[in-house]
Amino acid sequence: MLQASACTGVAAVAGNAFIGRGAMAWFRSLTAPRRQLPLPAFLAVGALYYGVIGYVLARSIDRRDARSTAWSLAVLVGNEAWNGVFFGRRSARAGFVGLCAFVVPLAALQRSVMGDARSRNALAPYTAYVLAYDLPWTYRLWRLNPRRPSGTGD
C-alpha cells in the first residue's frame, strides 16, 4: 500500500505542476462545450481518479500481478502526460489527441484486472467516464477552440 500511495502521490504532484494560474486562465478562456462539468466536479473526478488508481495499483502489487502493476503505472504516467500536453501546451487539439493515446493503457489496465473483481469494479466507472464523457468532451472542446487564444494554430 505504501508503494502505491507514493507512486500515486508523486504522479499527482508532478502532473498538477503544469496547472498554474496561467494555465487555468487559458482554460477559462476557452469556449466550453454545453455539457461541460463545473470546475469543482472536474476536481472531484480527479481526486477520485487518484484514489481508484492507487487502490488498483496497491491490489496489483499485493497480488504480485506484474501486468496490472505495469498498466497501472502506465495509466498514472499517461494521465500526468495528458496534463502536460493539454495545460502545458495550452492546446485543446493536443488534449484530444493525448486523451486518445491515454485510452490505450487505460483499456489495457481494465482488461488486465478482469480477474480481480474488486479492482475491476473499482476501475470500471472511471473507464466508463473517460470513454463516455472525456473523449466526447475533449473532442468538442477542440472543435470549439481550433486555435490557441494566442493566435497560433494547434
C-alpha positions, 0 to 999 in steps of 0.5 A: 500500500505504501508503494502505491500511495507514493507512486500515486502521490508523486504522479499527482504532484508532478502532473498538477505542476503544469496547472498554474494560474496561467494555465487555468486562465487559458482554460477559462478562456476557452469556449466550453462545450454545453455539457461541460462539468463545473470546475469543482466536479472536474476536481472531484473526478480527479481526486477520485481518479487518484484514489481508484488508481492507487487502490488498483495499483496497491491490489496489483502489487499485493497480488504480485500481478506484474501486468496490472502493476505495469498498466497501472503505472502506465495509466498514472504516467499517461494521465500526468502526460495528458496534463502536460500536453493539454495545460502545458501546451495550452492546446485543446487539439493536443488534449484530444489527441493525448486523451486518445493515446491515454485510452490505450493503457487505460483499456489495457489496465481494465482488461488486465484486472478482469480477474480481480473483481474488486479492482475491476469494479473499482476501475470500471466507472472511471473507464466508463467516464473517460470513454463516455464523457472525456473523449466526447468532451475533449473532442468538442472542446477542440472543435470549439477552440481550433486555435490557441487564444494566442493566435497560433494554430494547434 
